[in-house]
Amino acid sequence: MATTLARPRAHTSRNPEAHKAFAALRHLGPNWYASVMGTAIVANAGATLPYQVPGQRVACQIVWALSAAALALLLTARAGHWLHHRDQARAHLLDPAVAPFYGCLAMALLAVGGGTLIVGKDLIGAPAAVAVDAVLFTAGTAIGLLMAVVVPYLMVVRHKVEAAQATPVWLLPLVAPMVSAALGPLLIPHLPAGQPREALLLACYAMFGISLLATLLMLPLVFGRLIVGGPLPLLLTPTLFLVLGPLGQSATAVNQLADVAPEAIGAPYAGALGAFAVVYGVPVMGFALLWLALAAAMLVRAARGGMGFAMTWWALTFPVGTCVTGAAGLARHTGLTAFAWLAAALFLALLTAWLLAAAHTLRGLFAGTLLPR
């Protein structure tokens, strides 16, 4: 009997419905993680507001569960994207307009993980919440630190960019370590007393410094481009709100870290860190409000100019949410009612932006305009 050595024939026939689904995944970029971030911050900010109304925590639990489900679905879909469209996935990394959005993966993991300890524990129990957050925080922090190096490296050695192309999107991979710094304190009380707590506290401050200094390097490029080059294209105008991310998140981080400092580090550092939360947080929140006013004015201009819906609308959610949590933290440490009012007002703006972005996103998905097949 003769033996024939031949390569197996490729399967050329495919299920048409499966083919359509895989084709749609080709257009699923890392920017979609912004929708998870924007949803999770609604739950996290709402649960930590100085003012609480009946049913508010239950609503936050529902929104957190929605963000967790969205994260699981999106992680699965993005895995399919890498499996079936590796060429497109690699092209995204080499595209200076898309690569920065890889920082959103880290922030989505961190935001949902933090929400698990803030409100999710009411549904799944404290031990499970700690375990889930530990996994998501570890994964999100590792990916965030990696992207904070990889994306700037690619921008220097592979991407062909000009000063006129600078947008606030460039800040995304640099903000992720700040999100870790803001949410890491949630895990500190669950660590053994002594060096484990102190190590995580100081690691969070180190990530605070990484993100803050990197942002200070990048932000002048963004603002300089606006002054010299004029307004951003209409659909990119919402990305101006991304500048609020490192501002509000850094104010949140110093206040969160000050809350747990007495449990993690001895005097006189704990007291000094509490003072630093106010000394740093108040001026930064002031600048955040200045930028918020500027970005809002540009958004109104773009809306009057005919700006339609795009996924960039999600930039109106997470960054504003970080200002909510930052103002709430300052309200705790200063006792000023003005900061509590500010947090509440910003939360109403956040909720409005989230409802608009979510409604238009769902409409686009059902209509097939966001992920064409």
CORGI-V204424 format. One record per residue. N is the residue number from 1. RES is the residue in one small letter. SS is DSSP state (a for helix, b for strand, c for the rest). PSI is psi in degrees with one decimal (NA if undefined). OMEGA is omega in whole degrees, -180 to 180 (NA if undefined). Layout:
N,RES,SS,PSI,OMEGA / N,RES,SS,PSI,OMEGA
This chain:
1,m,c,126.0,-179 / 2,a,c,141.3,178 / 3,t,c,126.3,-179 / 4,t,c,123.5,177 / 5,l,c,113.0,-178 / 6,a,c,151.7,177 / 7,r,c,142.3,177 / 8,p,c,142.6,-180 / 9,r,c,137.8,179 / 10,a,c,144.6,177 / 11,h,c,106.6,-177 / 12,t,c,-20.9,-180 / 13,s,c,138.2,-180 / 14,r,c,154.3,173 / 15,n,c,123.1,-176 / 16,p,a,-40.3,-179 / 17,e,a,-41.8,178 / 18,a,a,-38.3,179 / 19,h,a,-41.4,179 / 20,k,a,-42.1,-180 / 21,a,a,-44.1,180 / 22,f,a,-35.3,179 / 23,a,a,-38.8,179 / 24,a,a,-33.8,-179 / 25,l,a,-21.8,-178 / 26,r,c,-28.8,-177 / 27,h,c,6.6,-178 / 28,l,c,97.2,-178 / 29,g,c,173.1,-180 / 30,p,a,-13.8,179 / 31,n,a,-19.0,-180 / 32,w,a,-21.1,177 / 33,y,a,-19.5,178 / 34,a,a,-30.6,179 / 35,s,a,-33.5,177 / 36,v,a,-44.7,178 / 37,m,a,-47.0,-178 / 38,g,a,-30.5,178 / 39,t,a,-44.2,-179 / 40,a,a,-37.1,-177 / 41,i,a,-26.2,176 / 42,v,a,-44.2,179 / 43,a,a,-45.8,-177 / 44,n,a,-45.0,-179 / 45,a,a,-40.6,-179 / 46,g,a,-34.9,-178 / 47,a,a,-19.0,-177 / 48,t,c,9.0,178 / 49,l,c,145.7,176 / 50,p,c,-28.3,180 / 51,y,c,131.3,179 / 52,q,c,137.1,177 / 53,v,c,159.9,180 / 54,p,c,133.0,180 / 55,g,c,-6.5,-176 / 56,q,a,-42.3,-179 / 57,r,a,-37.4,177 / 58,v,a,-42.4,177 / 59,a,a,-39.7,178 / 60,c,a,-36.8,177 / 61,q,a,-41.6,-180 / 62,i,a,-43.3,-180 / 63,v,a,-38.8,177 / 64,w,a,-45.2,179 / 65,a,a,-37.5,177 / 66,l,a,-42.2,180 / 67,s,a,-37.8,179 / 68,a,a,-41.8,178 / 69,a,a,-40.8,179 / 70,a,a,-39.2,178 / 71,l,a,-45.8,180 / 72,a,a,-43.4,180 / 73,l,a,-41.8,-177 / 74,l,a,-37.9,176 / 75,l,a,-40.6,178 / 76,t,a,-45.4,-179 / 77,a,a,-40.2,179 / 78,r,a,-31.9,174 / 79,a,a,-40.4,176 / 80,g,a,-34.9,177 / 81,h,a,-47.6,180 / 82,w,a,-32.2,-178 / 83,l,a,-42.1,-173 / 84,h,a,-15.5,-177 / 85,h,c,55.7,-177 / 86,r,a,-33.5,179 / 87,d,a,-41.9,179 / 88,q,a,-38.4,179 / 89,a,a,-43.1,178 / 90,r,a,-36.2,179 / 91,a,a,-34.9,177 / 92,h,a,-41.6,180 / 93,l,a,-28.9,-178 / 94,l,c,3.1,179 / 95,d,c,115.3,-177 / 96,p,c,-17.9,179 / 97,a,c,-19.2,-175 / 98,v,c,-36.7,-174 / 99,a,a,-40.9,-180 / 100,p,a,-23.2,-179 / 101,f,a,-11.2,175 / 102,y,a,-19.5,173 / 103,g,a,-22.2,-180 / 104,c,a,-30.1,177 / 105,l,a,-47.8,180 / 106,a,a,-44.7,-177 / 107,m,a,-30.8,176 / 108,a,a,-44.0,178 / 109,l,a,-44.5,-178 / 110,l,a,-42.3,-177 / 111,a,a,-43.6,178 / 112,v,a,-38.8,178 / 113,g,a,-44.6,178 / 114,g,a,-40.8,178 / 115,g,a,-28.2,178 / 116,t,a,-39.2,178 / 117,l,a,-29.0,-177 / 118,i,a,-49.6,-178 / 119,v,a,-27.7,-177 / 120,g,a,-25.7,-180 / 121,k,a,-23.8,177 / 122,d,a,-24.9,-176 / 123,l,a,-36.2,-174 / 124,i,a,-3.5,-180 / 125,g,c,150.2,-176 / 126,a,a,-46.2,-179 / 127,p,a,-44.1,180 / 128,a,a,-37.7,180 / 129,a,a,-41.6,178 / 130,v,a,-42.9,-179 / 131,a,a,-45.0,-180 / 132,v,a,-45.3,-179 / 133,d,a,-37.6,179 / 134,a,a,-41.5,-180 / 135,v,a,-48.4,-178 / 136,l,a,-36.6,178 / 137,f,a,-43.6,180 / 138,t,a,-47.5,-180 / 139,a,a,-45.4,-179 / 140,g,a,-39.9,179 / 141,t,a,-43.6,180 / 142,a,a,-45.0,180 / 143,i,a,-39.9,180 / 144,g,a,-45.4,178 / 145,l,a,-37.7,178 / 146,l,a,-47.2,-178 / 147,m,a,-29.4,178 / 148,a,a,-19.7,176 / 149,v,a,-46.1,-173 / 150,v,a,-47.6,-176 / 151,v,a,-48.9,175 / 152,p,a,-35.5,178 / 153,y,a,-46.7,179 / 154,l,a,-36.0,179 / 155,m,a,-32.9,-178 / 156,v,a,-44.9,-169 / 157,v,a,-21.1,-176 / 158,r,c,-41.0,-178 / 159,h,c,143.4,175 / 160,k,c,95.8,-175 / 161,v,c,154.2,176 / 162,e,c,162.2,-178 / 163,a,a,-31.3,-178 / 164,a,a,-14.2,-179 / 165,q,a,-3.6,-177 / 166,a,c,128.6,176 / 167,t,c,164.9,177 / 168,p,a,-15.2,177 / 169,v,a,-29.4,180 / 170,w,a,-19.0,-179 / 171,l,a,-19.0,-170 / 172,l,a,-49.7,-179 / 173,p,a,-16.4,-179 / 174,l,a,-18.7,-178 / 175,v,a,-26.2,-174 / 176,a,a,-45.3,177 / 177,p,a,-28.2,178 / 178,m,a,-34.1,176 / 179,v,a,-39.6,175 / 180,s,a,-40.4,180 / 181,a,a,-32.4,-178 / 182,a,a,-30.4,-175 / 183,l,a,-17.2,176 / 184,g,c,-37.7,-180 / 185,p,a,-22.5,179 / 186,l,a,-28.3,-178 / 187,l,a,-18.7,-174 / 188,i,a,-45.3,180 / 189,p,c,-16.6,-178 / 190,h,c,0.7,176 / 191,l,c,157.9,176 / 192,p,c,143.8,179 / 193,a,c,152.2,179 / 194,g,c,-139.3,-173 / 195,q,a,-35.8,178 / 196,p,a,-43.7,180 / 197,r,a,-44.0,-179 / 198,e,a,-38.0,-180 / 199,a,a,-44.2,-180 / 200,l,a,-37.1,178 / 201,l,a,-50.0,-178 / 202,l,a,-31.7,176 / 203,a,a,-39.2,178 / 204,c,a,-40.0,177 / 205,y,a,-35.0,177 / 206,a,a,-41.9,178 / 207,m,a,-33.0,172 / 208,f,a,-46.8,180 / 209,g,a,-40.5,178 / 210,i,a,-51.8,-176 / 211,s,a,-42.6,-177 / 212,l,a,-49.2,-177 / 213,l,a,-37.7,177 / 214,a,a,-38.5,178 / 215,t,a,-39.8,179 / 216,l,a,-26.3,176 / 217,l,a,-38.0,-173 / 218,m,a,-35.1,-173 / 219,l,a,-39.0,177 / 220,p,a,-32.1,177 / 221,l,a,-41.3,-179 / 222,v,a,-48.5,-178 / 223,f,a,-38.0,178 / 224,g,a,-38.6,178 / 225,r,a,-37.5,179 / 226,l,a,-42.3,-178 / 227,i,a,-43.1,-175 / 228,v,a,-40.7,-173 / 229,g,a,-9.9,-180 / 230,g,c,-173.4,-176 / 231,p,c,154.6,175 / 232,l,c,160.4,171 / 233,p,c,151.5,-172 / 234,l,a,-48.1,-176 / 235,l,a,-19.1,178 / 236,l,a,-6.4,-177 / 237,t,a,-40.4,179 / 238,p,a,-22.9,-179 / 239,t,a,-13.9,175 / 240,l,a,-27.8,-180 / 241,f,a,-14.6,179 / 242,l,a,-24.5,178 / 243,v,a,-28.5,178 / 244,l,a,-22.4,-177 / 245,g,a,-60.4,179 / 246,p,a,-26.3,180 / 247,l,a,-57.6,-179 / 248,g,a,-36.7,-178 / 249,q,a,-33.3,178 / 250,s,a,-37.7,175 / 251,a,a,-39.4,176 / 252,t,a,-43.9,-176 / 253,a,a,-48.2,-176 / 254,v,a,-32.1,178 / 255,n,a,-40.6,177 / 256,q,a,-41.8,180 / 257,l,a,-37.7,178 / 258,a,a,-32.2,179 / 259,d,a,-38.0,-174 / 260,v,a,-5.4,-178 / 261,a,a,-43.1,-180 / 262,p,a,-25.2,180 / 263,e,a,-14.2,-171 / 264,a,a,-23.6,-175 / 265,i,c,145.3,-174 / 266,g,c,174.6,175 / 267,a,c,150.1,5 / 268,p,c,3.7,-172 / 269,y,a,-38.3,-178 / 270,a,a,-45.2,178 / 271,g,a,-39.4,180 / 272,a,a,-38.1,179 / 273,l,a,-33.1,175 / 274,g,a,-42.0,177 / 275,a,a,-37.6,-180 / 276,f,a,-33.4,-180 / 277,a,a,-38.9,-179 / 278,v,a,-44.1,-177 / 279,v,a,-36.7,178 / 280,y,a,-44.7,-171 / 281,g,a,-40.5,-176 / 282,v,a,-50.9,179 / 283,p,a,-39.4,-179 / 284,v,a,-38.4,177 / 285,m,a,-34.5,175 / 286,g,a,-45.0,178 / 287,f,a,-36.1,178 / 288,a,a,-40.3,179 / 289,l,a,-36.8,176 / 290,l,a,-47.5,-179 / 291,w,a,-35.8,178 / 292,l,a,-42.7,179 / 293,a,a,-42.1,179 / 294,l,a,-46.4,-179 / 295,a,a,-39.7,179 / 296,a,a,-40.4,178 / 297,a,a,-41.5,178 / 298,m,a,-33.8,179 / 299,l,a,-42.0,177 / 300,v,a,-42.2,178 / 301,r,a,-43.9,-179 / 302,a,a,-39.3,179 / 303,a,a,-41.0,178 / 304,r,a,-23.8,179 / 305,g,c,0.6,177 / 306,g,c,21.7,179 / 307,m,c,125.7,177 / 308,g,c,-174.8,-179 / 309,f,c,140.8,170 / 310,a,c,166.4,180 / 311,m,a,-14.1,176 / 312,t,a,-16.2,178 / 313,w,a,-25.1,179 / 314,w,a,-14.8,175 / 315,a,a,-14.2,179 / 316,l,a,-2.7,-173 / 317,t,c,-73.5,-173 / 318,f,a,-46.6,-180 / 319,p,a,-41.0,177 / 320,v,a,-36.8,178 / 321,g,a,-35.5,178 / 322,t,a,-31.2,176 / 323,c,a,-32.3,175 / 324,v,a,-49.7,-178 / 325,t,a,-32.6,176 / 326,g,a,-43.5,178 / 327,a,a,-37.9,178 / 328,a,a,-39.1,177 / 329,g,a,-40.9,178 / 330,l,a,-32.7,176 / 331,a,a,-38.0,178 / 332,r,a,-43.0,-171 / 333,h,a,-19.6,178 / 334,t,a,-24.5,-176 / 335,g,c,8.5,-178 / 336,l,c,127.2,178 / 337,t,a,-29.1,-179 / 338,a,a,-39.5,179 / 339,f,a,-34.2,176 / 340,a,a,-42.5,177 / 341,w,a,-40.9,180 / 342,l,a,-44.4,179 / 343,a,a,-42.7,-180 / 344,a,a,-43.1,180 / 345,a,a,-43.2,178 / 346,l,a,-34.2,179 / 347,f,a,-38.1,177 / 348,l,a,-39.8,176 / 349,a,a,-42.0,178 / 350,l,a,-46.5,-178 / 351,l,a,-40.9,178 / 352,t,a,-46.1,-180 / 353,a,a,-41.0,-180 / 354,w,a,-44.2,180 / 355,l,a,-42.3,180 / 356,l,a,-47.4,-178 / 357,a,a,-42.7,-179 / 358,a,a,-43.3,-179 / 359,a,a,-45.6,-180 / 360,h,a,-33.4,179 / 361,t,a,-46.1,178 / 362,l,a,-41.3,178 / 363,r,a,-42.4,179 / 364,g,a,-35.5,178 / 365,l,a,-45.1,-180 / 366,f,a,-32.8,-180 / 367,a,a,-13.0,-180 / 368,g,c,18.4,-179 / 369,t,c,-22.0,-179 / 370,l,c,-35.5,177 / 371,l,c,75.5,-178 / 372,p,c,145.8,-180 / 373,r,c,NA,NA
